[in-house]
Every structure is written in C-alpha cells, then in structure tokens.
Amino acid sequence: MSNKENFLNCYQDLQRAAVSYIKNPKGSTHILFIDHALKILEKLGDRKANLFKIRIVDLKRKLKSTKKASSHNLADEILTIGLLLKPS
C-alpha cells in the first residue's frame, strides 16, 4: 500500500473511533480503532507518521482517564487529528 492509502486508512479508523466514542464512551471499540491507526503509523515510520503517533498516544491516555462531560471535546480532537492525517 502507498503512503497515501495508509494515511487514508488512519483517517477512516479515527473517524470510526470518534463515532464509537460518542455512542459508547465506556466501551472499548474506539480504543481498537485507535490501536489499528497506531499500528499503521508505526509501519510507515516517517517523520509525519511519528508526529501523529505521539499525538494519538496522548489522546489515548486522555480517553482512558476522562469523564463523560468531555466526551464531545475528545471526539472532536479525534476527528481533528484524523482530518490532519487525511491525504489531499
């Protein structure tokens, strides 16, 4: 797969994670999608992928230790990172 396809897959995984998190913040499906996006970024290994990997790992920490009141803010952050990853 090309880098463009890999970044598109990460974008789609993060979209799915955001929807899953809004629907069920206490579930674990959103973590699975985020983990899959991280695996794709690890395979790429370039500078852009490493920068986004750091942001996603930080976001994952926030997801594990948050209250429901901020779930929409975190979903927005997931989507923002995904949009930045989306190839043009």
Secondary structure, DSSP 8 states (H G I E B T S, - for coil): --HHHHHHHHHHHHHHHHHHHHH-TTSSHHHHHHHHHHHHHHHH-SHHHHHHHHHHHHHHHHHHT--GGGHHHHHHHHHHHHHHHS--
